Amino acid sequence: MAPAPVSRNQAHAPRWLTILVIVMGVMIVVGFVIVAAEIARRISNPNAAGAPAAAAGTAWTGTIALPPGGRVVAMQPLGDRFLVHVEGGAAPQALLVDARTGALLGTVSFPPGPPRAP
C-alpha cells in the first residue's frame, strides 16, 4: 500500500514559527556579541569600575589601627582589595582592605590554640 500524499500545509512549518526561530537566532548572536565585547572591555581595562575616585584627581587616605605591638609584615593585592598581614600583639592577623576607599572590610585573627594531636 502506498503512503498518502503529503499536502503543502503539512510539509512546512507555520510562517510564524519560522519567523520566531529566525528572531531567536538573531537574539542569540547579538547577545553573544554583547557578552564578548563586555569581556574584552573588562580584560583591557580591569579597574574601570574603581576608577572614578582616581579619575577625579582625589586620593583616599585611611588609618587602620594595629593591635598594640603589631607591625605590618606583608601586603598582598587581591583585585580591588588588598590583604595586610599583621604580626605582634596578641595574635597574628589578616586585614582585608578595600583599595578604592581604604575601608577595613574584615579582620581574621589567628590566636594560639591547643596543640594538635598527631
Secondary structure, 3 states (H helix, E strand, C coil): CCCCCCCHHHHCCCHHHHHHHHHHHHHHHHHHHHHHHHHHHHHHCCCCCCCHHHHCCCCCCCCCCCCCCCEEEEEEEECCEEEEEEECCCCCEEEEEECCCCCEEEEEECCCCCCCCC
